[in-house]
Amino acid sequence: MHKIYQCLFILVLLLITLPLYVIAQGQNQTQTTVTDESTAPEKVDVAPVAQDSQIRDRLAGIMNATEWFENPQVEVNDGVVFISGSTESIDYKRWAGDLARNTQDVTAVVNRIEVLDPDIWDYEPAFTGLQELWRNIMSAIPFLIFGVVVLIIFLGNFCTCCERSPCISVKSSNE
């Protein structure tokens, strides 16, 4: 009887630890978002009194350096910045607008950057999801092995207990 209590204790322990592991894995999952990269600086200094050409050159240089935009174009007319081109993310479009607004001597920004729709045959999100799923499976293997070992021990102890004292008594038909 003592072995049955041991087995039940191990089984309850296993049943408690697996949900805790699943909860911990859910909290540790990371989501990829553009946060640090998409924060535009507060102020972009050009010169004490910036001319339109200086503002244009500075903004165009920054947008080209990020490589987030296809065919970025910057025009400046009396401190009003017109930015155009295309990008793959709405966050990048906002970043470009914030960058222009925070540039010295800019009075207004017209953001004409087009956000491109993702390609219908782009399997990158599916591959990323499969990679994350594979990582989660690989991190769960030690717990699965532990569970199988505990199950084998439990079933082994249970079978030896049943062999010693059978739970069902069989009456002979001759009586």
Long-range contacts (C-beta under 8 A, 24 or more apart in sequence): 3-157, 3-160, 3-161, 4-157, 4-158, 4-161, 6-157, 7-153, 7-154, 7-157, 7-158, 10-150, 10-153, 10-154, 11-150, 11-154, 13-150, 14-146, 14-147, 14-150, 14-151, 17-143, 18-143, 18-147, 21-140, 21-143, 25-136, 25-139, 25-140, 29-132, 32-128, 34-89, 34-91, 34-92, 37-95, 38-89, 38-91, 38-92, 38-94, 38-95, 39-95, 40-95, 40-98, 40-99, 40-101, 40-102, 41-99, 41-102, 42-102, 43-102, 43-103, 43-104, 44-99, 44-102, 44-103, 44-104, 45-104, 46-103, 46-104, 46-105, 47-104, 49-105, 50-103, 50-104, 50-105, 52-76, 52-77, 52-78, 52-79, 55-79, 55-81, 55-103, 55-104, 55-105, 55-106, 56-81, 58-103, 59-83, 59-99, 59-100, 59-103, 62-99, 63-96, 63-99, 66-92, 68-92, 68-95, 69-96, 69-113, 70-116, 72-96, 72-113, 74-100, 76-106, 78-107, 79-105, 79-106, 79-107, 79-108, 80-106, 80-107, 80-108, 80-109, 80-110, 81-106, 81-108, 81-109, 81-110, 82-110, 82-112, 83-109, 83-110, 83-111, 83-112, 83-113, 84-112, 84-113, 84-114, 85-113, 85-114, 86-113, 86-114, 86-115, 86-116, 87-113, 87-114, 87-115, 87-116, 88-115, 88-116, 88-118, 89-115, 90-115
